[in-house]
Amino acid sequence: MMDIGIIVITHGQLADSLLSTLFSIVGKQEKIVSLSVPTEFTLESLCNDILQEIENLNTKHIVIFTDMLGGTPCNASLMVSRKLQNVRIISGVNLYMLITAIHLRESLNDSHSVDEYVDRIISEGTRSIADASKILSSKIK
């Protein structure tokens, strides 16, 4: 098992909802937390919250999932990660990515790199985005 802590940071309550749904599918997990960015906040307080969660997780590596590239959760995470070597950030989080992250974290060991872990999550998450109606219509014919 890889020693990776996971933080999901989003606008509004999306992060909390994603984790709640994730846990209903894969069961309660350790070393995974959510941070929801309220409408009124300061960038400094968000960065402090991220640093606190990283410290609380106390893992060799941290992977932060954010809702969108260029959004406040992603930008704050990037600011924090400049000071830390063990933090990776993935934007565009979806439920399938989180399920993949949990399964890979359990199945891979420390001989695998964090880069490989992140690349596989992004690949699987991207692969799960599809025009389902087009796929269905091609299977019906």
Phi and psi in degrees as a GROMACS rama.xvg file:
@    title "Ramachandran Plot"
@    xaxis  label "Phi"
@    yaxis  label "Psi"
@TYPE xy
-78.9715  141.931  MET-2
-87.4145  80.1718  ASP-3
-125.819  126.431  ILE-4
-93.6206  145.285  GLY-5
-121.469  131.361  ILE-6
-123.304  128.557  ILE-7
-108.926  120.095  VAL-8
-124.71  124.535  ILE-9
-143.365  167.488  THR-10
-69.0898  148.441  HIS-11
59.4379  -147.263  GLY-12
-98.1677  11.8059  GLN-13
-57.5519  -43.3067  LEU-14
-60.0715  -44.7384  ALA-15
-62.4531  -42.4978  ASP-16
-66.031  -40.8729  SER-17
-61.4758  -44.8038  LEU-18
-67.0667  -39.6853  LEU-19
-60.4116  -44.6925  SER-20
-67.6484  -42.9116  THR-21
-56.3177  -47.2838  LEU-22
-65.8929  -30.2496  PHE-23
-70.8337  -21.3205  SER-24
-93.1774  -47.4586  ILE-25
-107.457  -1.03403  VAL-26
88.6326  162.194  GLY-27
-59.6605  136.947  LYS-28
-121.684  150.494  GLN-29
-95.7529  160.076  GLU-30
59.1856  38.9731  LYS-31
-142.783  127.748  ILE-32
-136.069  161.688  VAL-33
-118.581  149.052  SER-34
-130.243  120.406  LEU-35
-102.451  129.175  SER-36
-89.1  114.036  VAL-37
-72.2137  168.072  PRO-38
-66.8001  -29.9445  THR-39
-114.064  114.526  GLU-40
-158.444  169.631  PHE-41
-115.209  148.694  THR-42
-59.8612  -38.4111  LEU-43
-61.3622  -43.8575  GLU-44
-67.8908  -36.4143  SER-45
-65.1485  -44.6589  LEU-46
-60.608  -41.1027  CYS-47
-63.5013  -40.2186  ASN-48
-63.2059  -40.9261  ASP-49
-63.9574  -47.3172  ILE-50
-59.3345  -39.7702  LEU-51
-64.4581  -42.2156  GLN-52
-66.293  -38.8232  GLU-53
-60.3322  -45.1371  ILE-54
-63.8581  -43.3479  GLU-55
-63.5428  -37.467  ASN-56
-67.0189  -36.6095  LEU-57
51.3839  55.5691  ASN-58
-120.554  164.833  THR-59
-64.099  -39.5995  LYS-60
-130.21  154.589  HIS-61
-127.779  133.165  ILE-62
-119.188  123.247  VAL-63
-104.153  129.682  ILE-64
-105.641  128.947  PHE-65
-121.374  162.572  THR-66
-76.0679  -34.4001  ASP-67
-155.419  143.22  MET-68
-63.2138  130.371  LEU-69
89.2034  -7.91476  GLY-70
-80.1956  166.317  GLY-71
-55.7063  -45.2904  THR-72
-58.4948  -40.7918  PRO-73
-68.9234  -45.2539  CYS-74
-63.6683  -41.1825  ASN-75
-65.5638  -39.9176  ALA-76
-63.2562  -40.443  SER-77
-63.929  -40.4012  LEU-78
-60.765  -44.6784  MET-79
-66.1643  -40.7776  VAL-80
-68.4066  -20.4112  SER-81
-59.7982  -29.0129  ARG-82
-90.346  -10.8506  LYS-83
-126.537  134.632  LEU-84
-83.0908  -18.9699  GLN-85
-99.6987  15.5831  ASN-86
-112.284  129.061  VAL-87
-118.515  148.975  ARG-88
-126.428  130.032  ILE-89
-118.757  123.217  ILE-90
-98.7141  160.589  SER-91
82.2419  36.2334  GLY-92
-57.5241  142.247  VAL-93
-139.679  167.145  ASN-94
-60.1384  -40.7904  LEU-95
-62.5576  -36.2861  TYR-96
-62.1497  -41.9315  MET-97
-68.3237  -39.7081  LEU-98
-60.7909  -44.6153  ILE-99
-61.3911  -43.1465  THR-100
-59.8856  -41.4525  ALA-101
-66.1868  -48.3562  ILE-102
-64.0101  -42.1925  HIS-103
-67.069  -40.0377  LEU-104
-59.321  -36.1018  ARG-105
-79.05  -32.4557  GLU-106
-93.2827  -24.8914  SER-107
-88.7882  157.117  LEU-108
-119.71  -176.902  ASN-109
-68.494  -6.56884  ASP-110
-76.0082  -14.2712  SER-111
-89.9456  146.902  HIS-112
-87.0316  157.724  SER-113
-64.9194  -33.5705  VAL-114
-58.8352  -44.1541  ASP-115
-63.2174  -43.0606  GLU-116
-57.8918  -51.035  TYR-117
-63.7307  -44.8609  VAL-118
-59.8777  -40.4842  ASP-119
-69.1299  -37.5933  ARG-120
-63.4237  -46.6441  ILE-121
-63.1787  -42.7757  ILE-122
-60.8051  -47.434  SER-123
-67.4731  -40.7588  GLU-124
-63.5902  -40.6723  GLY-125
-67.0292  -40.4286  THR-126
-64.4208  -25.7786  ARG-127
-79.7079  -7.25697  SER-128
-93.1345  117.089  ILE-129
-153.182  161.373  ALA-130
-84.3577  88.9033  ASP-131
-61.8392  -35.3584  ALA-132
-65.3793  -35.5757  SER-133
-69.5723  -39.585  LYS-134
-64.3137  -44.9678  ILE-135
-62.322  -44.5011  LEU-136
-66.128  -31.8258  SER-137
-73.1099  -27.06  SER-138
-81.041  -25.6575  LYS-139
-75.0596  -32.1409  ILE-140
